[in-house]
Every structure is written in C-alpha cells, then in structure tokens.
Amino acid sequence: MSRAFRLTASTGIHRGDREYQQDRVALLSHPRYNGCVLGIVADGMGGRSGGRKASDQVMLTARQLFERFSPDLDDPTALLKHIVTESHIVIRLTAISSEQEPHSTLAAFLITPRGECHWVHAGDSRIYHVQNGRLITRTSDHSYVQTLVDRGEISEVEANSHPHSNILVGCLGTENDPPATAHLISTLKPGDVIMACSDGVWHYFAPTEIASVVNSLTPREATEFLIDKARARARGGGDNLSLVIVKIDELPVEEKPLPLSAFDLPVR
C-alpha cells in the first residue's frame, strides 16, 4: 500500500448450542513490525478435550512462528504453510499420547506492511475477500460436499443441507498430510474486508449476505450481527461460532496510524 491506511478489526467467538467450545480465534499484531497482522480461526474436532487440544495447538504454533517471522526477509506463504504442517505434527503426537483423535481446521490470513494479504486454509473454515460490498473470492472447502459442488452434481445451496455436509476430505490431525491451499491478494485497497470464520458462522449466510454485512457495518458491529443472526437461524441446533474481520480504511491526512492494540477486539 503506497498511501497510509488504517486497519479496523474485530474478533468474535460463541459456544452456540454446543455443550462446550472447541473453536479458537486470534488476531495478532506483530511485536516488531507495525502493520503486520495475522488473523486465524481453528475449529477443533474430536470430543470435548480432543478438539480443544487441537485448536489450542494451532493457536500456540501460529503465535510462536509469527513472532519469529520477518516480513522483510521471510516468505509469508511459507510461514502460513509452516503453521499448517507444524500444527498437524503436534496434533498427531497428541493423538498418540492421549489416545484421542483430535483434529482441527485452519483458516489464516497474513497482512504485511507492504499491503499484501496472504492466506492459507485446511478444512471447511473459510476466508472471504470482500471489496466495496462485492465478494471477490473465498476459500474452497476441503469437504465432501464441496467436491460434489465442483463436479456440478449439487448447488452451493443444496450443499448446506446435504446429509454429509460435515464430512471433511482434509484437515489437521488426520493420518494423511493436511491440505494447505494458499492465495495472494497483491495489494489491499480501501474498501477491502478480509474475514475468516468457522462453519458455524458461514453455514447460515449466502455469500452476498456476508459481503453486504461486512461492507456496511464496522467490524465490531458485523461480528455481533453475524453471531446473533447465525444463532437465530440455527434454531437451537447451532455449532460453535468464531470469526475475525479486518477492514481497510484510508487514513485521513491529519490522523496518525494506530497500533492494532488500540482497536476494539471483542471476544464473546
């Protein structure tokens, strides 16, 4: 980004209608590089303790690797894929030592001081890129129903109500190596919004709805609206919900950039 921009951001998490919380979400500001931000969502699976152990491990690994990352010297995509592989290895070791079967999805995006946005995902947690109210792109789920959609056998609307919509073909903690699908936005612009979320959120919204909400509301307002509306639409049968939203705004000339820690990042 050649001009000064401001990042406004919000995170949100809710247990939904489940007995326990297995999702984890974080928005991390780099300790040494202003304007370097990592957003990450992990949806744990494998029972009450197993799923939480898996998503906790994703967050711990992401934080450790991000703190060592240098945007001037290191490859952002390599960092994100390293988070996937390292988290996967430790989750697998946890499964052996605890006789559990912990698994986790991962959706992570990295915004660099140069204004790039890199992302990677594994499983069915998603990342959306919205620009001025229009959906530019989103991640493609590593799931059975997404395979059917890609083949043209069912529509995206039918996929949401498919009886096997919860079956993943790739995530962290399985016997096979996890997928790590990467994407690059070379230049973020004013009006861009990046949102990562678990399936407990996106399952209840059409892409156009998500684009409209994150564009018209502040990140905090959008976070609260999406959680509340998803809870209402779930009608008592909802999953854990987690999301992180970052919005790019042009900075007025008279203002100075604020550190990310100054932003309102509510966690519910």
N, C-alpha and C positions, 0 to 999 in steps of 0.2 A: 504494500500500500504506500503510495508516494505522498499522500497527504495524511494529516492527523485524523485518527478515528478513535471512537470510544466503544468499548465492549460493555454492554449491559447484559447481565446474566442472572439466571436463577436455577436452582435445583429443587426437586420435589420427590418425596417418597411417601408411600402409604401402604399399609398392610392389606388394604382391600378387604375382601371377605374371607381371607385365609386365616388359619389359626396362628400362623407365625410368618415372620418376614424373612425372605431369602434373597430379595433384591438388594443391591448396593449401588450407590451412585456417588460420584465425586466430580468436583470441578476444581482443578489445581492450578494455581498460579506459580510459575517457575520462580524459585528463590533468588535467581541471579539475573534473569533476563526479562525485562519489562515487556509486556505484550506477548509473552509466550504462555499459552494456556492449554491444558489437557482436560477434556471432558470425557467421562467414562461411565458406562452403565454395565452392570453384570447381573444377570438373572440366574440365581443358583437353583439347582435341581438335585434331588436325591434324598428327600426326607428332611425333617426339621433341622438336624445338626449338619448333615452332609451337604445340603445345598448352601447353607450359610457359610460353612467352611470353604466351599469352593469360591463363592463370590467374595468372601473376605480375602482369599488368597490373590484373586485378580487385583483387588484394590491395593494390597500390600506390594505386590510385584510392580504394578503400574507406578506407584508413588516412588519406590526405590529407583527404578530405571529412569523415570522422568527427572528426578533430582540430579542424576549424573549426566543428563543429556545437554549437549551444547548445540543450539541452533546454528551457530557459525561454523561448526566443524562436523557435526553428525548428520546422518540421513534420517529425516523424520519417519519415512515409511519403514526403514529398518528398525527404528525404535518401536513403532507400533507392532510390527510383526514379532519383535523380540518379546514384547509384553505377552502376546498370544502364546508363543512357544514356551516361555519360562513359566507362565501360569499353568499351562497344560501339564508340564512335567511335575510341578509340585502337587497339583491336584491328583495326579496319578499316584504319586508317592503317598499322599494322604489316604487314598483309597486302599492301598496295600496295608498300611499300618493300622488303619481303623476298622477294616472290614466293612466299610461303607462304599457306596457308589456315588460320590459327589461329582456333579457336572455343573457347568456354567456356560452361559452365552457371554459374549463380549461385544460391545459397540463403543469405539473410542475415536475421538477426533482431536487433532493437534493443530492449533493455530500458532503460526510462527510470527516473529516480529516483522518479517517481510510481507505479511498479509496473505500467506498461503494457508490453505486448510487441507490437511492430510487426514484420511480416516481409514479404519480397518474394522471389520466385523466378523464374528463367527457365531452362527446360530440364528435365532429369529428376533433378537433385539435389533432395532433399526436406527438408522441415521437419515434425517431429512435435510435437504438443502432447499430453502425457500428464498425467492428473490422478489421483493415488492409484491407479495401476495400470490406469487405463482410458484408451484412446485417445479423445481429444476430437475432434481433427481432424488432417489432414495436407494438405500441398500436393497439387495435382493436376498430374501431369507434362504438360509440353508435348511430347508424343510421339505417334507414330502409333498405338501400341497403346492408349494412354490414350483416344484418340478412339474406338477400337473398343469399349473398355470402357464409355465414356459412352453409346455407342449401344446397348449391350446385346448386342453381337454376340459378345463373348467375356467370360469372367470375369477377375478380377484374377489368379487362379492361372494361367489359360491365358496371360495377358499375359506372365508371366515367362519362359515357354518358347516364346513366339511367335518365328518366324524373323526378324521385323522389329522386335524389341524395342529395338534400338539406334538406330532412326530417330527423330530429333527433328523437330518441326514449328516449333520456335522456340528460339533460344539467342543468345548474344552472338557477334558477328563475322560473321554472315551478311549477305547483301545487303538483307534486309528488316529493319525495326526489330524489336528483340527484344521479347518479351512481358515484362511486369513485373507479375505478379499479386500483389496486396497483401492482407494480412489483419491484423486487430487483435484482440488479447486485452486488454480494457479494464482488467482487474485480475488480476494474478497472485496466487496463494494458496499457502500451504504445501501441499506435495504435488505441485505443478506441476513438470513437467520439459519443457524445450524441447530438442530435438535436431535438428541439421542434419547431413546426410550425403550422400555421393555414392552413385551407383547400385551401386558396388562393395560397399557395405555393405548397403543395404536390399533388394537383389535376393535375398538368401538368407534373409530372415525374413518371416514373417507379421506383420501389424501387432500382433496380440495378443502375439506373442513379444517384439517390441520394447518394448511397453508394460510387460510383466512384468519384463523385464531392467532397464530404466532406473528402474523404481519400486523394485525390491528390492535393487539394488546401489548403491554410491556411484558418482558419475560416473566416477571413475578405473577402478573395477572393471568398470563397464558398458562403458567404452571398450575395455578389454583383452579382455573376454569377446566382444564383438561382432566385433572384428577377428579374434580367434583362431577363433571359430566360423565366420565367413564364409570364412576361409582354408581351413578343413577342408571345408566344404561345397562349395567351388569345385573341389576335387579337381584342383588344378594348372592350372585354366583361369580363375582369378580376375582381376579388374580391379584398378586402384589403389583403395585404400580411404582415406576420410577422414571424420572426424566431429567434432562439437563438442557437448557436453552441458552444460546448465546446470540445476541443481536448486534449487528454492526451499524453504528450511527456515525454520521460525520460530525466532527468536533468543531463547534463554533470557534472562531479565531481567538476570542478573548479567554477561552477556557483552557485549562491545563489538563492533560490526561490523568485520570485517577488510577491508582493501583487497584487490581481486581479485588483486594481485600476490602475495599471501600464499598463495593456493591452489595446489594441486598441479596443474599443467597439462602432463601428459606428452605428448611428441611422439615417436612411434616411427618 
